[in-house]
């Protein structure tokens, strides 16, 4: 693994974060097919990454996630859902089934990545980065855990499944980050 910065060599004095420092510096498959370079797609945006599932007690959080998307997308918030079947096999569907469920039941208009593992074994690279970054490190406990990433590509918050996406606990930090 290469260092994220050459500043340690005295070759580069960094005053602003580079895309290489972003926790989003990965290309991931999209639920609808194809791939997305997360660092390019979400450059300069505030990003809420959420591992989601269609058959979970927290599945109703799709509604407030969509409400967040509608309220803040024009200000620079991007919500990224990552379907995961690692918790009680609560996301067993195919990509088409997941997309249909989300659209039919919640009118989801935010971005969705392809189904992925968020914990070992076979943990996807994005979640390896998210869960390996202190002080936000540690395994994902359940579906609908949330990571908030600032415009600079750095994690600014991690929220348990029980935190409602429209709670003041989360929206206050989102609004602060959007104002930067």
Secondary structure as UniProt FT lines:
FT   HELIX           7..9
FT   HELIX           19..21
FT   TURN            23..24
FT   STRAND          27..30
FT   TURN            31..32
FT   STRAND          35..37
FT   HELIX           38..41
FT   TURN            42..44
FT   STRAND          46..52
FT   TURN            54..55
FT   TURN            57..60
FT   HELIX           61..72
FT   HELIX           73..75
FT   STRAND          77..83
FT   TURN            86..89
FT   HELIX           95..106
FT   STRAND          111..113
FT   HELIX           125..130
FT   TURN            131..132
FT   TURN            134..135
FT   TURN            143..144
FT   STRAND          146..149
FT   TURN            151..152
FT   STRAND          155..159
FT   TURN            161..162
FT   TURN            165..166
FT   HELIX           168..178
//
